[in-house]
């Protein structure tokens, strides 16, 4: 393998590495977005539960009067 072949091989390897790095960044971003959506859903469910508990407590207070 001559110098040109070696340069071409290194160029192809660098290009492939850049593409794989791009995919890794994309997958990491997708995982981050998925985790953020899961956390948002959990917060929403928690808020709904707290609202329901507060409503029950208000109803209990009204009934006890």
N, C-alpha and C positions, 0 to 999 in steps of 0.2 A: 504494500500500500504506500503510495507516494504522499507527498505533502498535500496535494490537492484532495486526495481521498480522505486524509486525516482531518483537514479543515472542513470538508463536507460532512463527515461523520460528527464532528463536534457541533457544527451548525444544526444538524438535524436533532442531535441530542438536546441542545439548548432550546430549540423550538418545541420539542416534545415536552420538555420540563416546564416551559412556560405555559403550555396548554394544560398540563396536569395541575399546575399551581392554580390556574384560573378555575378549573373545576373544583379544586379543594376549597377555594374561597367561596365559590357559589354554594357548595354543599354546607359549609360552615354557616353561611348566611341563612340558608333555608332552615337549618337546625335552630338558629337563634330566633328566627321569625316564628317557628313552630312553638318553641318554648315560651315566647312572649304571648302568643295566642292562648296557650294553655294557662299561663298565669293570669291573663285577663279573664278567661272563663272562670277560673277558680275564684278570683276576686268578685266577679259578678254573682256567682253562686253564694258566696259568703255574705255579700251585701243583701241578697234576696232573703237569706236565712235570718239575718239580723232584723230586716224589715218585718218579716213574718213574726218573729219573736216579740218585737216591739208592739205590733198590732195585737197579738194575743194578750200581752201584758195590759195594754190599754183597755181591751175588752173585759179582761178580768177586773180591772179597777172600776170600770163603769158598772159592771154587774154587782160588785160588792158595795156600791153606794146605795 
